[in-house]
């Protein structure tokens, strides 16, 4: 059966499926889609034995067949439209799902780049990932500087005194955690450690600086370097 596209008039051979009332067509030339009803055979032959009665009966039968065919075409069109609508909704849901996933990934990556300190505070193991990327994350927002080391004799006993400054490099008040001191020899071997639990008299204001001082009586011999850092959980006594 030859049909024409309602949009561009391109002609096509329409396959006729047994038992089907209509076929959903799509033009390969312009992409227009439409529903093409199958041809219906209508006989207009009237027997000669009862002209008046047969003509009226045939007219009624023809009208009934036309109405039935119209209903079948309408039903086929409704089914085709329902399938097309379902397919559109499914594609829209998939697009929304992928869009939401992409937006979530962008938000996470943005937080990782913009707020490394908060990320490490929430997940300390993330500090290693940042270090692999060549970025050192200052979890506390504090900076240790201006270290001074001095040996003294107090009451005939040697004493090692260490002084320094702690600066708040953020825009919020920061509590100073305990400080950890490590003495090492020339080979880097640890000789002695201790922790200063109390630093200052409360949080350090934004941009402010606080000083600390600690003393160690009878320090071990051979001290070549001093490591000063914030104490880890297991080092706080």
C-alpha positions as CSV (number, residue, x, y, z in Angstrom):
1,X,0.0,0.0,0.0
2,X,1.5,3.4,-1.1
3,X,1.1,6.3,1.4
4,X,2.3,9.9,1.4
5,X,3.9,11.9,4.2
6,X,1.4,14.6,5.2
7,X,4.3,17.0,5.8
8,X,6.6,16.7,2.7
9,X,4.5,14.4,0.4
10,X,7.2,11.8,0.1
11,X,5.7,8.5,-0.8
12,X,6.3,5.2,1.0
13,X,5.3,1.5,0.8
14,X,3.3,0.9,4.0
15,X,3.5,-2.7,5.2
16,X,0.1,-4.1,6.1
17,X,0.1,-6.2,9.3
18,X,-2.7,-8.9,9.5
19,X,-5.3,-7.9,12.0
20,X,-4.0,-4.3,12.5
21,X,-6.3,-1.4,12.0
22,X,-3.6,1.2,11.7
23,X,0.2,1.6,11.5
24,X,2.4,4.3,13.1
25,X,4.5,5.8,10.4
26,X,7.6,8.1,10.4
27,X,8.9,9.8,7.4
28,X,12.5,9.0,6.6
29,X,12.9,12.3,4.7
30,X,11.6,14.9,7.1
31,X,11.1,12.9,10.3
32,X,7.3,13.7,10.6
33,X,5.3,11.0,12.4
34,X,1.6,10.1,11.8
35,X,-0.9,7.2,12.1
36,X,-2.0,5.7,8.8
37,X,-5.3,3.8,8.8
38,X,-5.6,0.6,6.7
39,X,-7.9,0.7,3.8
40,X,-11.4,-0.7,4.4
41,X,-13.4,-2.4,1.7
42,X,-17.0,-1.1,1.5
43,X,-19.4,-2.8,-0.9
44,X,-22.0,-0.7,-2.6
45,X,-23.7,-3.5,-4.7
46,X,-27.4,-3.6,-4.2
47,X,-29.4,-6.7,-5.0
48,X,-32.1,-6.2,-7.6
49,X,-34.8,-8.2,-5.8
50,X,-35.6,-5.6,-3.1
51,X,-34.2,-2.3,-4.2
52,X,-35.6,0.0,-1.5
53,X,-35.1,-2.2,1.5
54,X,-31.7,-3.5,0.5
55,X,-30.3,0.0,-0.2
56,X,-31.4,1.2,3.2
57,X,-30.0,-1.9,4.9
58,X,-26.7,-1.5,3.1
59,X,-26.5,2.2,4.0
60,X,-27.0,1.2,7.7
61,X,-24.4,-1.5,7.4
62,X,-21.9,0.8,5.7
63,X,-22.4,3.5,8.4
64,X,-21.9,0.9,11.1
65,X,-18.7,-0.3,9.5
66,X,-17.4,3.2,9.1
67,X,-18.1,4.0,12.8
68,X,-16.5,0.7,13.9
69,X,-13.4,1.5,11.7
70,X,-13.2,5.0,13.1
71,X,-13.3,3.6,16.6
72,X,-10.5,1.1,15.8
73,X,-8.4,3.9,14.3
74,X,-9.0,6.2,17.3
75,X,-8.1,3.3,19.7
76,X,-4.9,2.6,17.7
77,X,-4.0,6.3,17.8
78,X,-4.6,6.4,21.5
79,X,-2.4,3.4,22.1
80,X,0.4,4.8,19.9
81,X,0.3,8.2,21.7
82,X,0.4,6.5,25.1
83,X,3.5,4.5,24.1
84,X,5.2,7.6,22.7
85,X,4.3,9.6,25.9
86,X,5.6,6.7,28.1
87,X,8.9,6.7,26.1
88,X,9.3,10.5,26.5
89,X,8.7,10.3,30.2
90,X,11.2,7.5,30.5
91,X,13.9,9.5,28.6
92,X,13.1,12.6,30.7
93,X,13.5,10.6,33.9
94,X,16.9,9.2,32.7
95,X,18.1,12.7,31.8
96,X,17.1,14.1,35.1
97,X,18.8,11.3,36.9
98,X,22.1,11.7,35.1
99,X,21.8,15.5,35.5
100,X,21.3,15.2,39.2
101,X,24.3,12.8,39.5
102,X,26.5,15.1,37.6
103,X,25.5,18.0,39.8
104,X,26.2,16.0,42.9
105,X,29.6,15.1,41.7
106,X,30.4,18.7,40.8
107,X,29.3,19.8,44.3
108,X,31.5,17.1,46.0
109,X,34.5,18.1,43.8
110,X,33.9,21.7,44.5
111,X,33.9,21.1,48.3
112,X,37.1,19.0,48.0
113,X,38.9,21.8,46.3
114,X,37.4,24.8,48.2
115,X,37.2,23.4,51.7
116,X,40.1,21.0,52.3
117,X,40.3,21.8,56.0
118,X,36.7,20.8,56.6
119,X,37.0,17.7,54.5
120,X,40.0,16.5,56.6
121,X,38.3,17.4,59.8
122,X,35.3,15.3,58.9
123,X,37.5,12.5,57.4
124,X,41.1,12.6,58.7
125,X,42.1,9.8,56.3
126,X,41.6,12.3,53.4
127,X,44.8,14.1,54.5
128,X,46.8,11.4,52.8
129,X,44.9,11.9,49.5
130,X,45.6,15.6,49.6
131,X,49.3,14.9,50.3
132,X,49.4,12.6,47.3
133,X,48.2,15.5,45.3
134,X,51.0,17.7,46.7
135,X,48.8,19.7,49.0
136,X,49.3,20.1,52.7
137,X,46.1,20.7,54.6
138,X,46.3,22.8,57.7
139,X,43.4,21.2,59.7
140,X,43.8,23.6,62.7
141,X,44.1,26.8,60.8
142,X,47.1,27.7,63.0
143,X,50.8,28.4,62.1
144,X,53.8,27.7,64.4
145,X,56.7,30.1,63.8
146,X,59.5,32.1,65.4
147,X,61.0,29.1,67.3
148,X,63.8,30.0,69.8
149,X,65.9,27.3,71.5
150,X,68.0,28.1,74.6
151,X,70.1,26.1,77.1
152,X,70.3,27.5,80.6
153,X,71.7,26.4,84.0
154,X,69.1,26.7,86.8
155,X,70.2,25.7,90.3
156,X,73.2,23.9,88.8
157,X,71.0,21.8,86.5
158,X,70.9,22.2,82.7
159,X,67.5,23.3,81.3
160,X,66.3,23.4,77.7
161,X,63.9,26.3,77.0
162,X,61.8,26.5,73.8
163,X,59.8,29.6,72.8
164,X,57.6,30.2,69.8
165,X,54.5,31.8,68.3
166,X,51.2,30.4,67.1
167,X,49.2,32.5,64.6
168,X,45.6,32.1,63.7
169,X,45.6,32.3,59.8
170,X,41.8,32.0,59.5
171,X,38.9,34.4,59.8
172,X,37.4,32.6,62.8
173,X,38.5,32.0,66.4
174,X,40.6,28.9,66.8
175,X,41.3,26.7,69.8
176,X,44.9,25.8,70.2
177,X,45.4,22.0,70.5
178,X,48.2,20.6,72.7
179,X,51.8,20.9,71.3
180,X,54.1,17.9,70.8
181,X,57.9,18.3,71.2
182,X,60.3,15.7,69.8
183,X,64.1,15.8,70.4
184,X,66.3,14.0,67.8
185,X,70.0,13.3,67.4
186,X,72.1,13.8,64.2
187,X,70.8,10.5,62.8
188,X,67.1,11.5,63.3
189,X,66.7,9.1,66.2
190,X,64.1,10.2,68.7
191,X,65.7,10.9,72.1
192,X,62.9,12.4,74.1
193,X,59.3,13.6,73.7
194,X,56.8,15.6,75.8
195,X,53.4,17.3,75.4
196,X,52.4,20.8,76.3
197,X,48.7,20.4,77.0
198,X,47.8,24.0,77.8
199,X,48.7,26.8,75.3
200,X,47.4,30.3,76.0
201,X,44.2,31.1,77.9
202,X,41.6,30.3,75.4
203,X,40.9,30.4,71.6
204,X,43.0,32.7,69.4
205,X,41.1,35.3,67.6
206,X,41.1,35.7,63.8
207,X,44.5,36.9,62.6
208,X,45.8,37.0,66.2
209,X,49.1,35.6,67.6
210,X,49.8,33.8,70.8
211,X,53.1,32.9,72.4
212,X,54.1,29.6,74.1
213,X,57.1,28.6,76.2
214,X,58.1,25.2,77.6
215,X,61.2,24.0,79.5
216,X,62.8,20.6,79.9
217,X,65.1,19.9,82.8
218,X,68.2,17.7,82.2
219,X,67.7,17.2,78.4
220,X,69.4,14.2,76.9
221,X,72.9,14.6,75.3
222,X,73.3,14.7,71.6
223,X,70.2,16.8,70.7
224,X,70.6,18.1,67.2
225,X,67.1,19.0,66.2
226,X,63.7,19.8,67.8
227,X,60.4,18.9,66.1
228,X,57.3,21.0,67.2
229,X,53.9,20.0,66.0
230,X,50.3,19.7,67.2
231,X,49.8,16.5,69.2
232,X,47.9,13.6,67.8
233,X,45.0,12.0,69.8
234,X,47.1,9.2,71.3
235,X,49.9,11.7,72.4
236,X,47.7,13.8,74.7
237,X,48.1,12.9,78.3
